[in-house]
C-alpha cells in the first residue's frame, strides 16, 4: 500500500490496437506528450514552432500496429514506435515518458517491450537513432547516449540529417547528425 492507503500504481505497456487510431482524444494526448518531451529534450535543435509529430501521424502509425503505450493506473504516461526495417532489423523511436512520471521505469519498460516484440517477430538486432548537434554538446542527448549505452546499445554509424531526412533538415536550428545505435537481440 502507498502512504495514502491506495494500492501501488501499476505500469503496463501494451500495443495500441489498430482501431485506437480512431480515438482522436488519445491520438492528441500522445502527440502532445511526444511533442512536449521532445521540445524539452531537443531544445535548441529545432526552429521555433517545429513539432516532432502530429495526431494524424500517430494515428497512421497506430493503424500500422507500430505504437505501444505505457499506462499507469489506466493513464497514458509514455509511448514508443516499434517498426520492422528488415527481416533481421527492428527499430524503436519516438520514445517518450511523461516528465511528471520519470523515475518509475516507463522509458525502460517501453524499450524492453520494443525489444521483446522485435525478438518475437524474429529480429536479431534492434536499432535506434539519436539526433545530435554537430558542433556542440547537448546535455539531454549526452544523457540519452549514456542511458542507451547502459541498456546495451552501441553506436554503429553517424548519418547526415539532410541526406537521410531532407524534409526535416530545413526545420533544424543547428547542424545535426543522427547517431545510429544497435543492440543484439540474440
TIDREN-668110 format. One record per residue: residue number from 1; residue in one letter; x, y, z of N, C-alpha, C in turn. Coordinates in steps of 0.001 Angstrom, whole numbers, plus 500000, padded with zeros to 6 digits. Atoms other than C-alpha are relative to their C-alpha. Last residue first. Layout:
REM TIDREN-668110
> NUM; A; X; Y; Z; X; Y; Z; X; Y; Z;
...
***
This chain:
REM TIDREN-668110
> 186; X; 499774; 501459; 499947; 520142; 487171; 470170; 500322; 499537; 501398;
> 185; X; 501136; 500590; 499286; 518649; 490656; 470462; 500157; 498500; 500143;
> 184; X; 500325; 501369; 500387; 521900; 492391; 469542; 498850; 499490; 500857;
> 183; X; 499878; 500945; 498894; 521790; 496117; 470173; 499610; 498632; 499467;
> 182; X; 500522; 501366; 500129; 522352; 498797; 467577; 500195; 499232; 501297;
> 181; X; 499595; 500951; 498972; 522802; 502577; 467677; 499359; 498651; 499725;
> 180; X; 500750; 501252; 500081; 522645; 505037; 464781; 500611; 499032; 501006;
> 179; X; 499175; 501155; 499651; 523808; 508559; 465545; 499111; 498768; 499980;
> 178; X; 500671; 500974; 499158; 521940; 511292; 463767; 500936; 498823; 500182;
> 177; X; 499854; 501339; 500541; 523693; 514380; 462580; 499059; 499115; 500782;
> 176; X; 500105; 501228; 499209; 522783; 517957; 463272; 500319; 498770; 499163;
> 175; X; 499597; 501169; 500777; 523520; 521477; 462039; 500011; 498764; 500907;
> 174; X; 498549; 500191; 499957; 521576; 523978; 464124; 500329; 498754; 499192;
> 173; X; 499440; 498699; 499628; 518052; 525413; 464084; 501519; 499957; 500026;
> 172; X; 498959; 499981; 498973; 516700; 522378; 462232; 500518; 501420; 500237;
> 171; X; 500618; 499702; 498709; 513406; 522680; 460352; 501031; 500101; 501130;
> 170; X; 500304; 498564; 499888; 515137; 522946; 456963; 499383; 500409; 501340;
> 169; X; 498816; 499138; 499919; 516745; 519494; 457543; 499655; 501490; 500095;
> 168; X; 499766; 499515; 498643; 513475; 517691; 458265; 501121; 501036; 500078;
> 167; X; 501126; 499146; 499593; 512236; 517282; 454686; 500213; 500594; 501394;
> 166; X; 499941; 498661; 500601; 515668; 516042; 453565; 498855; 500930; 500401;
> 165; X; 501320; 499428; 499689; 515693; 513143; 456051; 499910; 501414; 499438;
> 164; X; 500956; 501070; 499686; 518575; 510862; 455003; 498574; 500497; 500224;
> 163; X; 499970; 501071; 501005; 520805; 513385; 453214; 498896; 498967; 500240;
> 162; X; 500414; 499440; 501290; 519954; 516490; 455240; 499932; 498922; 498920;
> 161; X; 501438; 499736; 499993; 520109; 514510; 458509; 499537; 500476; 498628;
> 160; X; 500239; 498592; 500283; 523596; 513140; 457790; 498495; 500225; 499886;
> 159; X; 500638; 499619; 501258; 524203; 509767; 459380; 499795; 501492; 499910;
> 158; X; 500516; 498637; 499889; 526620; 508512; 462016; 499447; 500374; 498633;
> 157; X; 499754; 499077; 501099; 527312; 504809; 462387; 499431; 501377; 500337;
> 156; X; 499429; 500720; 501139; 527444; 501811; 464731; 500271; 500900; 498806;
> 155; X; 500071; 499210; 501229; 526834; 503385; 468141; 500711; 499251; 498874;
> 154; X; 498697; 499502; 500424; 526382; 500701; 470769; 499850; 500755; 498695;
> 153; X; 499928; 499480; 501373; 523205; 499863; 472683; 501380; 500579; 499728;
> 152; X; 499333; 500929; 500917; 523386; 497627; 475775; 500101; 500470; 498563;
> 151; X; 500974; 501002; 500425; 520879; 499312; 478102; 500581; 499030; 498969;
> 150; X; 500243; 500875; 498847; 523733; 501148; 479847; 498987; 498909; 499666;
> 149; X; 498805; 500829; 499805; 524741; 502509; 476426; 499826; 499032; 501165;
> 148; X; 500091; 501075; 500996; 521170; 503711; 475843; 501203; 499069; 500107;
> 147; X; 501091; 500878; 499579; 521398; 505657; 479113; 499858; 498835; 499031;
> 146; X; 499527; 500800; 498862; 524816; 507143; 478215; 498941; 498978; 500426;
> 145; X; 498940; 500871; 500523; 523590; 508283; 474782; 500539; 499102; 501111;
> 144; X; 500618; 501118; 500724; 520397; 509577; 476412; 501044; 499044; 499438;
> 143; X; 500661; 500862; 499030; 522316; 511702; 478935; 499415; 498773; 499305;
> 142; X; 498915; 500719; 499329; 524567; 513061; 476173; 499424; 499045; 501050;
> 141; X; 499512; 501008; 500946; 521483; 513916; 474118; 501152; 499195; 500606;
> 140; X; 500992; 501076; 500091; 519853; 515672; 477054; 500476; 498889; 499083;
> 139; X; 500082; 500795; 498771; 523015; 517687; 477797; 498997; 498841; 499920;
> 138; X; 501336; 499764; 499460; 523544; 518805; 474150; 499816; 499107; 501230;
> 137; X; 500502; 501120; 499206; 527230; 519006; 473229; 498656; 500374; 500630;
> 136; X; 500087; 499749; 498567; 528211; 521368; 470449; 499377; 498798; 500685;
> 135; X; 498898; 499157; 499506; 529301; 521369; 466808; 499948; 500306; 501485;
> 134; X; 498663; 500282; 500532; 527371; 518582; 465101; 501110; 500738; 500736;
> 133; X; 499396; 498845; 500680; 524183; 518627; 467171; 501434; 499673; 499584;
> 132; X; 498997; 499301; 499195; 522739; 515182; 467922; 500558; 501200; 499227;
> 131; X; 499644; 498731; 500631; 519654; 513280; 466774; 500970; 500745; 500910;
> 130; X; 499944; 498900; 499047; 519659; 509755; 468221; 500499; 501246; 499281;
> 129; X; 499261; 498851; 500505; 518582; 506854; 466043; 499901; 501130; 501009;
> 128; X; 500589; 498709; 499658; 517554; 503471; 467380; 500882; 501072; 499398;
> 127; X; 499345; 498742; 500347; 518171; 499948; 466158; 499234; 501170; 500584;
> 126; X; 500875; 498841; 499804; 517308; 496482; 467445; 500824; 501250; 499731;
> 125; X; 499353; 498753; 499589; 519109; 493431; 466067; 498932; 501086; 500134;
> 124; X; 498797; 500330; 499240; 518114; 489772; 465639; 500703; 501239; 500553;
> 123; X; 498906; 499049; 500229; 514543; 490295; 464505; 501179; 499623; 500891;
> 122; X; 498836; 500563; 500671; 512402; 487146; 464562; 501127; 500959; 499696;
> 121; X; 500241; 499970; 501444; 508997; 488678; 465326; 501215; 499531; 499206;
> 120; X; 501098; 500938; 500271; 509292; 487656; 468989; 499685; 499920; 498505;
> 119; X; 499465; 501360; 499826; 512678; 489436; 469129; 498933; 498955; 499655;
> 118; X; 499129; 500250; 501149; 511156; 492631; 467721; 500569; 498573; 500057;
> 117; X; 500852; 500124; 501191; 508338; 492491; 470279; 500844; 499672; 498776;
> 116; X; 500687; 501288; 499943; 510734; 491778; 473120; 499117; 499785; 498781;
> 115; X; 499033; 501073; 500247; 512981; 494684; 472123; 499326; 498631; 499987;
> 114; X; 499576; 499916; 501397; 510095; 497142; 471836; 500960; 498866; 499652;
> 113; X; 501114; 500452; 500830; 508638; 495998; 475180; 500411; 499969; 498527;
> 112; X; 500084; 501452; 499823; 512029; 496378; 476882; 498888; 499418; 499134;
> 111; X; 498895; 500572; 500775; 512368; 499878; 475402; 499969; 498477; 500099;
> 110; X; 500335; 499821; 501407; 508903; 500804; 476724; 501094; 499430; 499098;
> 109; X; 501019; 501005; 500348; 509740; 499292; 480105; 499566; 500123; 498541;
> 108; X; 499346; 501319; 500035; 512985; 501306; 480336; 498997; 498914; 499597;
> 107; X; 499114; 500044; 501167; 511154; 504502; 479449; 500645; 498644; 499834;
> 106; X; 500816; 500040; 501216; 508362; 503840; 481957; 500870; 499907; 498748;
> 105; X; 499623; 501074; 500912; 510762; 502927; 484769; 499199; 499925; 498718;
> 104; X; 500797; 501190; 499651; 509205; 504932; 487609; 500289; 498841; 499050;
> 103; X; 499456; 500698; 498842; 511912; 507622; 487533; 499201; 498787; 500409;
> 102; X; 498637; 500504; 500188; 510061; 509985; 485259; 500470; 499340; 501285;
> 101; X; 499916; 501413; 499603; 506318; 510224; 485873; 501387; 499419; 499749;
> 100; X; 500490; 500133; 498621; 505911; 514018; 485869; 500033; 498555; 500498;
> 99; X; 499040; 499489; 499013; 508141; 514185; 482785; 499542; 499823; 501446;
> 98; X; 500472; 498748; 499414; 505780; 511942; 480769; 500963; 500472; 501092;
> 97; X; 500581; 500270; 498677; 507803; 509257; 479007; 499649; 501344; 500625;
> 96; X; 500339; 498857; 499146; 508549; 509470; 475278; 499383; 499503; 501293;
> 95; X; 500101; 500414; 498594; 510216; 507151; 472782; 499738; 501233; 500855;
> 94; X; 501080; 499211; 499420; 509513; 508358; 469237; 499741; 499579; 501447;
> 93; X; 499806; 498561; 500031; 511779; 505582; 468031; 498803; 500683; 500646;
> 92; X; 500951; 499245; 499186; 512244; 501847; 468000; 500364; 501471; 499924;
> 91; X; 499615; 498674; 499538; 513803; 499856; 465225; 498936; 500542; 500937;
> 90; X; 501140; 499233; 499503; 513839; 496243; 464120; 500496; 501361; 500446;
> 89; X; 499847; 498743; 499275; 516479; 494577; 461964; 498658; 500635; 500365;
> 88; X; 499049; 500078; 498892; 516909; 490996; 460752; 499917; 501180; 500967;
> 87; X; 500207; 501274; 499307; 513934; 490565; 458410; 500856; 499901; 501258;
> 86; X; 499667; 501126; 500875; 514182; 494253; 457573; 499716; 498719; 500774;
> 85; X; 499225; 499408; 501087; 513220; 497665; 458993; 500392; 498948; 498972;
> 84; X; 499119; 500962; 500669; 510394; 496384; 461182; 500721; 500735; 498879;
> 83; X; 500216; 500387; 501392; 508840; 499023; 463396; 501039; 499005; 499513;
> 82; X; 499186; 501188; 500285; 508300; 499951; 467023; 499697; 499587; 498569;
> 81; X; 500303; 500559; 501324; 507053; 503433; 467953; 500967; 498847; 499760;
> 80; X; 498854; 500308; 500845; 507136; 504237; 471657; 499478; 499482; 498663;
> 79; X; 500247; 500757; 501220; 504757; 505686; 474212; 501307; 499779; 499258;
> 78; X; 498867; 500165; 500898; 504545; 507120; 477686; 499590; 499245; 498759;
> 77; X; 498866; 499240; 499460; 502298; 508119; 480581; 501246; 499857; 499132;
> 76; X; 498829; 500083; 500882; 498895; 507059; 479189; 501105; 500897; 500554;
> 75; X; 499657; 498761; 500706; 496506; 506834; 482146; 501247; 499799; 499152;
> 74; X; 500889; 499740; 501124; 494999; 503453; 483166; 500301; 501251; 499197;
> 73; X; 501376; 499926; 499496; 496642; 503298; 486606; 499029; 500418; 498901;
> 72; X; 499878; 500060; 498555; 499918; 503992; 484867; 498614; 500227; 500565;
> 71; X; 501105; 499439; 499213; 499821; 503280; 481175; 500291; 499766; 501476;
> 70; X; 499829; 500320; 498579; 502764; 502794; 478839; 498875; 500699; 500743;
> 69; X; 500232; 498969; 498980; 501676; 502868; 475209; 500287; 499435; 501376;
> 68; X; 500277; 500608; 498692; 502814; 500911; 472159; 499917; 501132; 501016;
> 67; X; 499959; 499195; 498777; 502613; 502247; 468612; 499649; 499161; 501220;
> 66; X; 498646; 499628; 499585; 503605; 500381; 465421; 500086; 500758; 501314;
> 65; X; 499621; 500866; 498888; 500462; 498440; 464504; 501354; 500311; 500594;
> 64; X; 498964; 500926; 500475; 500178; 500110; 461075; 500471; 499056; 501112;
> 63; X; 500644; 500881; 500994; 496895; 501739; 462127; 500978; 498946; 499480;
> 62; X; 500856; 500903; 499223; 498768; 503093; 465178; 499289; 499029; 499060;
> 61; X; 499125; 501014; 499405; 501498; 504555; 462948; 499189; 498981; 500803;
> 60; X; 499446; 500811; 501096; 498862; 506365; 460858; 500881; 498876; 500556;
> 59; X; 501099; 500861; 500446; 497050; 507556; 464003; 500472; 499082; 498873;
> 58; X; 500131; 501068; 499013; 500371; 508849; 465340; 498864; 499049; 499638;
> 57; X; 498886; 500922; 500203; 500889; 510775; 462104; 499927; 498843; 500998;
> 56; X; 500220; 500735; 501256; 497398; 512297; 462314; 501125; 498995; 499742;
> 55; X; 501009; 501022; 499720; 497861; 513248; 465989; 499753; 499159; 498753;
> 54; X; 501372; 499483; 499987; 501033; 515072; 464993; 499055; 498855; 500345;
> 53; X; 501013; 500849; 500623; 504764; 514552; 465410; 498648; 500688; 500050;
> 52; X; 499456; 501337; 500282; 508058; 516154; 466427; 498995; 499138; 499255;
> 51; X; 500567; 501041; 499135; 506768; 519726; 466190; 500537; 498636; 499566;
> 50; X; 499878; 501349; 500571; 508694; 522699; 464781; 499468; 498988; 501009;
> 49; X; 501251; 500494; 500564; 507327; 526008; 466123; 500064; 498615; 499386;
> 48; X; 501206; 499710; 499233; 510668; 527724; 466679; 498771; 499464; 499265;
> 47; X; 500504; 498635; 500133; 513474; 526087; 464703; 498714; 500131; 500813;
> 46; X; 501028; 499734; 501000; 514798; 522787; 466011; 499635; 501484; 499967;
> 45; X; 499708; 500734; 501229; 517992; 521732; 467801; 499059; 500385; 498855;
> 44; X; 498859; 499426; 500695; 517972; 524335; 470580; 500326; 499301; 498689;
> 43; X; 499976; 498521; 499985; 515721; 522338; 472885; 501284; 500497; 499327;
> 42; X; 499300; 499568; 501216; 515800; 518672; 471861; 500012; 501521; 499858;
> 41; X; 498748; 500747; 500159; 514967; 517147; 475257; 500771; 500383; 498743;
> 40; X; 499079; 499822; 498879; 512391; 519807; 476133; 501348; 499340; 499718;
> 39; X; 499714; 498566; 499940; 510596; 520062; 472795; 501002; 500288; 501110;
> 38; X; 498948; 499685; 500968; 510972; 516260; 472511; 500327; 501491; 499984;
> 37; X; 498749; 500656; 499588; 509055; 515615; 475737; 501133; 500381; 499054;
> 36; X; 499502; 499337; 498786; 506358; 518179; 474906; 501339; 499416; 500431;
> 35; X; 499509; 498664; 500345; 505941; 516908; 471329; 500554; 500745; 501215;
> 34; X; 498762; 500122; 500781; 505711; 513278; 472424; 500571; 501385; 499710;
> 33; X; 498959; 500569; 499139; 503136; 514051; 475133; 501334; 499942; 499264;
> 32; X; 499606; 498949; 499054; 501063; 516338; 472903; 501128; 499525; 500910;
> 31; X; 499233; 499018; 500767; 501056; 513695; 470154; 500483; 501126; 500915;
> 30; X; 498675; 500559; 500274; 500006; 511051; 472695; 500864; 500974; 499214;
> 29; X; 499279; 500126; 498730; 497137; 513164; 474041; 501415; 499485; 499757;
> 28; X; 499574; 498649; 499608; 496062; 514117; 470521; 500807; 499972; 501291;
> 27; X; 498940; 499623; 500945; 495989; 510452; 469428; 500528; 501391; 500329;
> 26; X; 498785; 500745; 499659; 494054; 509565; 472595; 501150; 500391; 499075;
> 25; X; 499494; 499473; 498727; 491481; 512330; 472025; 501296; 499302; 500394;
> 24; X; 499340; 498706; 500215; 491075; 511420; 468344; 500596; 500563; 501285;
> 23; X; 500224; 499285; 498744; 490302; 507768; 469117; 500775; 501326; 499942;
> 22; X; 501211; 499191; 500165; 490151; 506489; 465515; 499655; 500793; 501262;
> 21; X; 499668; 498876; 500878; 493760; 505269; 465665; 498811; 500932; 499814;
> 20; X; 499705; 498855; 499126; 492673; 503119; 468629; 500370; 501231; 499181;
> 19; X; 501195; 499154; 499889; 491127; 500820; 465983; 500218; 501192; 500935;
> 18; X; 500150; 499143; 501173; 494617; 499477; 465170; 498815; 500955; 500120;
> 17; X; 500686; 500684; 501101; 495060; 498149; 468703; 499779; 500982; 498850;
> 16; X; 501327; 499448; 500256; 497651; 500026; 470749; 499348; 499187; 498884;
> 15; X; 500174; 499391; 501320; 500495; 497800; 471846; 498596; 500585; 499883;
> 14; X; 500717; 500847; 500945; 500852; 497296; 475579; 499902; 500697; 498655;
> 13; X; 499670; 499610; 501368; 502973; 498567; 478437; 499311; 499024; 499065;
> 12; X; 500308; 501021; 500986; 501510; 498403; 481957; 500351; 500546; 498626;
> 11; X; 499611; 499572; 501339; 502767; 500337; 484965; 499778; 498837; 499051;
> 10; X; 499519; 501073; 500861; 500891; 499568; 488167; 500263; 500555; 498613;
> 9; X; 500296; 499782; 501409; 500462; 502107; 490940; 500615; 498878; 499178;
> 8; X; 498912; 499443; 500807; 500613; 500726; 494459; 499571; 500156; 498538;
> 7; X; 499050; 501019; 500470; 497276; 500194; 496253; 501089; 500637; 499145;
> 6; X; 500408; 500602; 501260; 495749; 503228; 497976; 501003; 498933; 499590;
> 5; X; 500911; 501114; 499789; 496282; 503920; 501678; 499510; 499340; 498731;
> 4; X; 501371; 499485; 499974; 497775; 507408; 501138; 498955; 498890; 500141;
> 3; X; 500231; 499237; 498772; 501216; 506127; 502154; 498567; 500517; 500109;
> 2; X; 499300; 498718; 499983; 501054; 503574; 499362; 499659; 500712; 501298;
> 1; X; 500832; 498814; 500000; 500000; 500000; 500000; 500875; 501248; 500000;
***
